[in-house]
Amino acid sequence: MIQHFNFKPMFENTQLPGWYVSFFYKQQRYEAEYAKDGTIRFLQNAPEDEQKVKDMVHELMLFHVYD
């Protein structure tokens, strides 16, 4: 389960899509870039179950940004 999920725009012009996301997963902090096409690039090490985490991040972004 992802905890303490945060996101902020990459660009000052908030009309441009792209976000920095950060969260805790299994007591480890992760930071990633979330591109306008839904691509997620982890800025440090990716979690072992990377695809599962990406799916959870997509759900959270759909709920918080696109809803």
N, C-alpha and C positions, 0 to 999 in steps of 0.2 A: 504494500500500500504506500502510495506517495503521501508525504506529509509536508506541511509548510510550503506549499506551492506558491511561487511568486513569478510574475512576468512583468516586463517593461518594454516599451518600444525601443527598437534599435536606433531609430532616427528621430530627430527633434520634430520634424514634420510628421505628426502622427497619422497622416493620410497614407504614408508609405508603409506597406506591410513588412513585417519582420520584427521578431521579439527575442529578447533574452529571457530565458526561463531558469529558475533555480528551485531546488526541492531536495528533500531528504528521502532516501529509499534504503531500507534495511540499515538504518543508522549511519548512512554515508551521504555526504552532501554532493550533489551533482549540479553542474551548470551546463547549459546548452543554448544553441541558437536555433530558433524555430523560424524557418523561411516561409515566404508567402505561398510556396507550393506544397507546404507541409513537411518538407525535409527537416529532419532534426540532426544537428551535428553537436556531439558532446565536446565540450571545451577541454576536458581532462579525460580521464579513463571512463569508458562506458561501463555500465553495469553488466554482470555476467548474462543476465536474461534481458538483453538490450531490446529485443523486439517487444517483449511484454511491457517494458517501461515506456517505450515509444507509443504503444497503443494507449496506455494510461494518460500520457501527456497529450495526445491527440484529443482524447475525450475531454480533458480539462480545458484545453484551448477552445474546443467547440462550445463548451458551456460558458466560459468566461469572456471570450473575445467575439465569437460569431453569433451568440444568442441575442 
